[in-house]
């Protein structure tokens, strides 16, 4: 992955999609707006020097955003390769029968509750060996809300 000279381009893309969905009263905007806010806060932390490995954190944020948009594109194209958890999260949000918090938690669960996905992303950004200080192949993944 080539790093973007404007790391906030990912949040710009998220917020553009949120605006489109808000105009259509599409409840998928609930998760994405929260995700955009969290990503912007992390990028602000990177810029402020709050992370020891700024480049790694930035790559991680971009990789996770890529996975989100790939899942969205697949869902909207009715691609059978859309991860089942995203199919469910998107479908439930579009039915408009859930509380806003349920829509948010479905998106959070679909996005971060994947041990394999986390390990894959960590490996892809270069932390695939304990000699490098961290190994995505053997790391434990804990998700807490």
C-alpha positions in Angstrom: 0.0 0.0 0.0 1.3 3.4 -0.9 0.9 5.9 1.9 -1.3 8.9 1.0 0.3 12.3 1.4 -3.0 13.4 3.0 -3.8 10.8 5.7 -7.1 12.5 6.4 -8.3 11.5 2.9 -9.8 8.4 4.5 -11.9 10.4 6.9 -12.9 12.7 4.0 -14.1 9.7 2.1 -16.0 8.4 5.1 -17.7 11.8 5.8 -18.6 12.1 2.1 -20.4 8.7 2.3 -22.0 9.7 5.6 -23.5 12.9 4.0 -24.9 10.8 1.1 -26.4 8.3 3.4 -27.8 11.0 5.7 -29.5 12.7 2.7 -31.1 9.3 1.9 -31.9 8.6 5.6 -29.8 5.4 5.3 -28.9 4.3 8.8 -25.6 2.8 7.7 -24.4 6.4 8.3 -24.6 5.8 12.1 -21.6 3.4 12.3 -19.6 5.2 9.6 -19.9 8.6 11.2 -18.7 7.2 14.5 -15.9 5.3 12.7 -14.9 8.6 10.9 -14.7 10.4 14.2 -12.6 7.7 15.8 -10.3 7.6 12.8 -9.9 11.4 12.8 -9.0 11.3 16.5 -6.4 8.6 15.9 -4.9 10.6 13.0 -4.8 13.7 15.2 -2.9 11.6 17.8 -0.5 10.5 15.1 0.1 14.1 14.1 0.5 15.2 17.7 3.2 12.5 18.3 1.2 10.4 20.7 2.4 7.1 19.1 5.9 5.8 19.0 5.5 4.3 15.5 3.4 6.9 13.7 3.8 5.3 10.3 2.6 1.9 11.6 -0.5 3.4 13.2 -1.3 5.4 10.0 -0.9 2.2 7.9 -3.1 0.3 10.3 -5.8 2.9 10.1 -5.7 2.9 6.3 -5.8 -0.9 6.1 -8.9 -1.1 8.3 -10.6 1.6 6.3 -9.8 -0.2 3.1 -11.4 -3.4 4.5 -14.5 -1.4 5.4 -14.8 0.1 1.9 -14.1 -3.2 0.2 -16.9 -4.8 2.2 -19.2 -1.9 1.4 -18.4 -2.1 -2.4 -19.0 -5.8 -2.4 -22.3 -5.5 -0.5 -23.6 -2.8 -2.9 -22.6 -5.0 -5.9 -24.4 -8.0 -4.3 -21.0 -9.8 -4.4 -21.2 -13.2 -2.7 -17.7 -12.6 -1.4 -19.0 -9.9 1.0 -18.2 -11.1 4.5 -21.3 -12.5 6.1 -21.0 -10.3 9.2 -21.0 -7.2 6.9 -23.9 -8.5 4.9 -25.9 -8.7 8.1 -24.8 -5.4 9.5 -25.6 -3.5 6.3 -28.9 -5.3 5.8 -30.1 -4.7 9.3 -29.2 -1.0 9.2 -31.1 -0.6 5.9 -34.3 -2.2 7.4 -34.5 0.7 9.9 -35.9 -1.5 12.6 -33.1 -1.2 15.1 -32.2 1.4 17.7 -29.4 3.7 16.6 -27.1 2.1 19.2 -27.8 -1.4 17.8 -26.8 -0.1 14.3 -23.6 1.3 15.8 -22.8 -1.9 17.6 -23.5 -4.1 14.5 -21.0 -2.0 12.6 -18.4 -2.1 15.3 -18.8 -5.9 15.7 -18.5 -6.4 11.9 -15.5 -4.1 11.7 -13.3 -5.1 14.6 -14.4 -8.5 16.0 -12.2 -10.6 13.7 -9.2 -12.2 15.2 -8.1 -13.4 11.8 -8.6 -10.0 10.2 -6.5 -8.2 12.9 -3.7 -10.7 12.5 -3.8 -10.4 8.7 -3.6 -6.6 8.8 -0.8 -6.7 11.3 1.1 -9.2 9.1 0.4 -7.1 6.0 1.9 -4.0 7.5 5.1 -5.8 8.3 4.8 -7.2 11.8 5.0 -10.8 11.0 7.9 -12.0 13.1 8.7 -11.8 16.8 12.2 -10.6 15.9 10.5 -7.4 14.7 9.0 -6.9 18.1 5.5 -8.1 17.3 4.2 -11.1 15.4 0.7 -11.0 13.9 0.8 -14.8 13.5 0.9 -15.4 17.2 -0.6 -12.2 18.8 -3.7 -12.4 21.0 -6.6 -10.2 20.0 -8.9 -8.8 22.6 -11.9 -6.6 21.7 -13.5 -4.7 24.5 -16.3 -2.1 24.4 
